[in-house]
Amino acid sequence: MASTDSLEDVTAFAEKNDANFPVLSDNGKNASKAFGVLSAMGFAKRWTFYVDADGNIIEIDKSVNPRSAGPDLAANLERLGL
C-alpha cells in the first residue's frame, strides 16, 4: 500500500491496524504521479494494481471500496491466479 501521507502517518496507520504488509509513504507524490493516481486535490486515488511474478501489471481495480477492500483483494488475487 502506498499513501501520500507522511512516513509518520503511514507508520501509525500500519501499527494501529496491525498491517501485515508494507505501507509506503509517497509524501513527494512522485509514485502517485508516475502511476496516474494523483487526484486534482493532491491525494492518491484508491486503486489496486495487480502485478504478476514477472512485474507486469495485469489488472487495475479503480473501484476500491475501503469497507470491503480486504475480501475484494483476496477474491481478485484468487481469480487472477496470483
C-alpha positions as CSV (number, residue, x, y, z in Angstrom):
1,M,0.0,0.0,0.0
2,A,1.2,3.5,-0.8
3,S,-0.1,6.8,0.5
4,T,0.7,10.4,0.0
5,D,0.7,10.8,3.8
6,S,3.9,11.3,5.7
7,L,6.1,8.4,6.9
8,E,5.0,9.1,10.4
9,D,1.3,8.9,9.5
10,V,1.6,5.7,7.4
11,T,3.6,4.1,10.2
12,A,1.0,5.0,12.8
13,F,-1.8,3.7,10.4
14,A,0.1,0.4,9.9
15,E,0.7,-0.1,13.7
16,K,-2.9,0.8,14.6
17,N,-4.3,-1.6,12.0
18,D,-1.8,-4.4,12.6
19,A,-0.9,-4.3,8.9
20,N,1.0,-7.4,7.8
21,F,2.1,-5.9,4.5
22,P,4.3,-3.0,3.6
23,V,2.9,0.5,3.9
24,L,4.8,3.1,1.9
25,S,4.9,6.9,2.1
26,D,4.8,8.7,-1.2
27,N,4.9,12.1,0.5
28,G,6.7,13.6,-2.5
29,K,3.9,12.2,-4.7
30,N,6.3,11.0,-7.4
31,A,5.0,7.4,-7.5
32,S,1.4,8.7,-7.5
33,K,2.1,10.9,-10.5
34,A,4.0,8.1,-12.3
35,F,1.1,5.6,-11.8
36,G,-1.5,8.2,-12.8
37,V,-3.3,8.0,-9.5
38,L,-2.7,11.6,-8.1
39,S,-6.1,13.3,-7.9
40,A,-6.6,17.1,-8.5
41,M,-6.8,17.5,-4.7
42,G,-3.3,16.1,-4.2
43,F,-4.3,12.7,-2.8
44,A,-3.7,9.3,-4.3
45,K,-6.8,7.6,-5.7
46,R,-7.7,4.3,-4.1
47,W,-6.7,2.0,-7.0
48,T,-5.3,-1.5,-6.6
49,F,-2.6,-2.7,-9.1
50,Y,-2.3,-6.4,-9.5
51,V,1.3,-7.4,-10.6
52,D,2.3,-10.8,-11.8
53,A,5.6,-12.6,-10.8
54,D,7.3,-11.0,-13.8
55,G,6.5,-7.5,-12.6
56,N,3.8,-6.9,-15.2
57,I,0.6,-5.0,-14.2
58,I,-2.2,-7.4,-15.2
59,E,-5.2,-5.6,-13.8
60,I,-6.1,-2.3,-12.2
61,D,-9.1,-2.1,-9.9
62,K,-10.3,1.5,-10.0
63,S,-13.4,1.0,-7.8
64,V,-11.9,0.1,-4.5
65,N,-14.3,0.2,-1.6
66,P,-12.4,0.7,1.8
67,R,-15.2,-1.3,3.6
68,S,-14.7,-4.4,1.5
69,A,-11.1,-3.9,0.3
70,G,-9.7,-6.9,2.1
71,P,-12.2,-9.6,0.9
72,D,-12.3,-8.0,-2.6
73,L,-8.5,-8.1,-2.8
74,A,-8.4,-11.8,-1.8
75,A,-11.1,-12.7,-4.3
76,N,-9.3,-10.8,-7.1
77,L,-6.0,-12.5,-6.2
78,E,-7.6,-15.9,-6.4
79,R,-9.5,-15.1,-9.7
80,L,-6.2,-13.8,-11.2
81,G,-4.3,-16.9,-10.0
82,L,-1.8,-14.7,-8.0
